[in-house]
Amino acid sequence: MSISPKKRRIAIVGGGASGIFAAIHLLDMQKSHCFEISIFEQNAVLGRKILVSGNGRCNLTHRFFEKQNYHSQSAEILQNIFQHPPFSDASYMQTFFTQKGIQCVCESDGRIFPISYDAKSLMSIFESLLLNVRVNTHSKVCLIQPIKQGFILDIEDKENKKSCEEFEQVIIATGGIAYPQLGSGEEMLEILKGMGFCLESFKPALVAMEAKISSQLVGIRREVVASLWEGTKKKKIVSLSGDLLFTDYGLSGSVILDLSFYLLSCQRPAYLVIDLLPMYSVQQVLEEYEYLCKKFPQRSIFVFLNQYLHSKISLAILKKSKIQDSSTLSTLTKQQIQEIIQDIKSWKVFIQNVRNFKYAEVMAGGVSLREIDICSFESKKYKDLFIIGEVLDIVGQRGGFNLAFAWNSAYCVARAITRLT
Ligand SMILES: Cc1cc2nc3c(=O)[nH]c(=O)nc-3n(C[C@H](O)[C@H](O)[C@H](O)COP(=O)(O)OP(=O)(O)OC[C@H]3O[C@@H](n4cnc5c(N)ncnc54)[C@H](O)[C@@H]3O)c2cc1C
């Protein structure tokens, strides 16, 4: 009688994007069913962040990605990660999705979505690929004890009942602390710190900004071009276009979330210069003023501005310039009209802060990249312990880059583990 060989026990802590993909890749790459894979997820369901990503549409990756799309405190290590496959070839993961029956669509800006545009449909496919995985939901890992050949995990269920299990290899895929309303917290980072890992300080990223804004403007949305400037050096960092939303705490909208990525490497104080009328040049507005000033000299400056701007923005600009909204075009001095146009085209807003983790899409900071081998994502301190996804000190721009990192780092771990068998 042949005795079936003992299966290698692998635990994946965290059933989000990176954890799910580590399991899928391990199943794919294993030889003759030699792994017994268990996922431990503290939430009631897997992939809660996948379900909300891209407003429920799941922007699952980007057509092209490279190191410039990411930020880390260890810039040189980040660069090395992106020199190796699958990070060096964005098409790798796209092919993988197609092979798994996930049809994708690439939008004109390079963002890739499932063709269903539905994160729920996508999750149902992922779950169907996990049939041979032991999925433990409501299972929080509260301690990792290294032993001679592997690790003991302390696991707590939803009734706070504790149990222990032994594994030969452990993959930490516990994500960041952004969006705590979906269950994320600092516990695993504390555990890792206790195990001696170096953590880079955490910051909310891809997040709205706090700034002093007139309460009259709250709720107004507008397409703008906004530039981020370093205050002390008066140096422009980047200029982006997109949608801007005035809020009671400051500024939000896609352009602000995109700019917040660059704020991570920008010295404070920092400020924004916002072009509220990007489709017109200063000269064009001035010429229109001169034309209307001759034709309708009694027209008020407020009415003149309203041809371009929301009436509340017109009022805010006039208030800032200390000009009465009833002032007629013919009574304005050249300096006054230039000042008004300057404000429309280059409105300066000082950034007080970014909003907190509750409002952030991702966490910047986390386990230092210096702690892992860049090809296998194995810990340098603990053999057979792997760390992937957002828990690491790496954050991507908006556009599918964070999920792309989660999928790709999961692939690297599976590749490393299967090569070891
Ligand atoms: C609102 C929102 C929208 C987003 N949209 C996009 C987008 O469109 N495109 C994109 O690329 N990125 C997007 N992101 C970011 C992306 O979702 C994350 O970067 C990605 O999910 C990270 O994957 P991960 O596996 O590292 O972590 P997660 O997906 O967060 O998974 C970690 C899992 O580990 C579990 N866990 C944590 N600690 C323990 C523990 N001790 N024991 C057991 N389980 C534990 C958590 O409950 C969680 O399920 C968005 C994020 C948010 C919040």
The ligand as an SDF file (V2000), in Angstrom:
LIG
                    3D

 53 58  0  0  0  0  0  0  0  0999 V2000
  -12.6240   52.6010   -0.7830 C   0  0  0  0  0  0  0  0  0  0  0  0
  -11.4270   51.9540   -1.4340 C   0  0  0  0  0  0  0  0  0  0  0  0
  -11.3530   51.8810   -2.8020 C   0  0  0  0  0  0  0  0  0  0  0  0
  -10.2320   51.3150   -3.4160 C   0  0  0  0  0  0  0  0  0  0  0  0
  -10.2050   51.2140   -4.7790 N   0  0  0  0  0  0  0  0  0  0  0  0
   -9.1330   50.6330   -5.3690 C   0  0  0  0  0  0  0  0  0  0  0  0
   -9.1080   50.4330   -6.7760 C   0  0  0  0  0  0  0  0  0  0  0  0
  -10.0760   50.6820   -7.4790 O   0  0  0  0  0  0  0  0  0  0  0  0
   -7.9600   49.9080   -7.3220 N   0  0  0  0  0  0  0  0  0  0  0  0
   -6.8860   49.5580   -6.5650 C   0  0  0  0  0  0  0  0  0  0  0  0
   -5.8750   49.1150   -7.1130 O   0  0  0  0  0  0  0  0  0  0  0  0
   -6.9150   49.6940   -5.2240 N   0  0  0  0  0  0  0  0  0  0  0  0
   -8.0110   50.1910   -4.6190 C   0  0  0  0  0  0  0  0  0  0  0  0
   -8.0350   50.3020   -3.2500 N   0  0  0  0  0  0  0  0  0  0  0  0
   -6.8910   49.7840   -2.4760 C   0  0  0  0  0  0  0  0  0  0  0  0
   -6.9250   48.2340   -2.4440 C   0  0  0  0  0  0  0  0  0  0  0  0
   -8.2210   47.8060   -2.1050 O   0  0  0  0  0  0  0  0  0  0  0  0
   -5.9260   47.7160   -1.4170 C   0  0  0  0  0  0  0  0  0  0  0  0
   -4.6600   48.2690   -1.6410 O   0  0  0  0  0  0  0  0  0  0  0  0
   -5.8280   46.1870   -1.5140 C   0  0  0  0  0  0  0  0  0  0  0  0
   -7.0660   45.6150   -1.1920 O   0  0  0  0  0  0  0  0  0  0  0  0
   -4.7610   45.6770   -0.5640 C   0  0  0  0  0  0  0  0  0  0  0  0
   -4.7930   44.2780   -0.5890 O   0  0  0  0  0  0  0  0  0  0  0  0
   -4.2370   43.4520    0.6550 P   0  0  0  0  0  0  0  0  0  0  0  0
   -4.5310   42.0340    0.3860 O   0  0  0  0  0  0  0  0  0  0  0  0
   -2.8700   43.8560    0.9460 O   0  0  0  0  0  0  0  0  0  0  0  0
   -5.1110   43.9630    1.8820 O   0  0  0  0  0  0  0  0  0  0  0  0
   -6.6850   43.8470    2.1230 P   0  0  0  0  0  0  0  0  0  0  0  0
   -7.4120   43.7160    0.8540 O   0  0  0  0  0  0  0  0  0  0  0  0
   -7.0160   44.9530    3.0430 O   0  0  0  0  0  0  0  0  0  0  0  0
   -6.8100   42.4610    2.8610 O   0  0  0  0  0  0  0  0  0  0  0  0
   -6.2820   42.2340    4.1450 C   0  0  0  0  0  0  0  0  0  0  0  0
   -7.2180   41.3100    4.8690 C   0  0  0  0  0  0  0  0  0  0  0  0
   -6.6020   40.8410    6.0500 O   0  0  0  0  0  0  0  0  0  0  0  0
   -7.5630   40.7660    7.0840 C   0  0  0  0  0  0  0  0  0  0  0  0
   -6.8600   40.8130    8.3670 N   0  0  0  0  0  0  0  0  0  0  0  0
   -6.1710   41.8450    8.9000 C   0  0  0  0  0  0  0  0  0  0  0  0
   -5.6200   41.4760   10.0800 N   0  0  0  0  0  0  0  0  0  0  0  0
   -5.9580   40.1900   10.2840 C   0  0  0  0  0  0  0  0  0  0  0  0
   -5.6940   39.2600   11.3250 C   0  0  0  0  0  0  0  0  0  0  0  0
   -4.9530   39.5750   12.4040 N   0  0  0  0  0  0  0  0  0  0  0  0
   -6.2170   37.9950   11.2210 N   0  0  0  0  0  0  0  0  0  0  0  0
   -6.9680   37.6420   10.1370 C   0  0  0  0  0  0  0  0  0  0  0  0
   -7.2640   38.5060    9.1330 N   0  0  0  0  0  0  0  0  0  0  0  0
   -6.7580   39.7520    9.1940 C   0  0  0  0  0  0  0  0  0  0  0  0
   -8.4400   41.9830    6.8180 C   0  0  0  0  0  0  0  0  0  0  0  0
   -9.7070   41.8390    7.4160 O   0  0  0  0  0  0  0  0  0  0  0  0
   -8.4890   41.9980    5.2930 C   0  0  0  0  0  0  0  0  0  0  0  0
   -9.5870   41.2890    4.7720 O   0  0  0  0  0  0  0  0  0  0  0  0
   -9.1650   50.8230   -2.6150 C   0  0  0  0  0  0  0  0  0  0  0  0
   -9.2540   50.8810   -1.2350 C   0  0  0  0  0  0  0  0  0  0  0  0
  -10.3760   51.4240   -0.6350 C   0  0  0  0  0  0  0  0  0  0  0  0
  -10.4650   51.4390    0.8620 C   0  0  0  0  0  0  0  0  0  0  0  0
  1  2  1  0
  2  3  1  0
  2 52  2  0
  3  4  2  0
  4  5  1  0
  4 50  1  0
  5  6  2  0
  6  7  1  0
  6 13  1  0
  7  8  2  0
  7  9  1  0
  9 10  1  0
 10 11  2  0
 10 12  1  0
 12 13  2  0
 13 14  1  0
 14 15  1  0
 14 50  1  0
 15 16  1  0
 16 17  1  0
 16 18  1  0
 18 19  1  0
 18 20  1  0
 20 21  1  0
 20 22  1  0
 22 23  1  0
 23 24  1  0
 24 25  2  0
 24 26  1  0
 24 27  1  0
 27 28  1  0
 28 29  2  0
 28 30  1  0
 28 31  1  0
 31 32  1  0
 32 33  1  0
 33 34  1  0
 33 48  1  0
 34 35  1  0
 35 36  1  0
 35 46  1  0
 36 37  1  0
 36 45  1  0
 37 38  2  0
 38 39  1  0
 39 40  1  0
 39 45  2  0
 40 41  1  0
 40 42  2  0
 42 43  1  0
 43 44  2  0
 44 45  1  0
 46 47  1  0
 46 48  1  0
 48 49  1  0
 50 51  2  0
 51 52  1  0
 52 53  1  0
M  END
$$$$
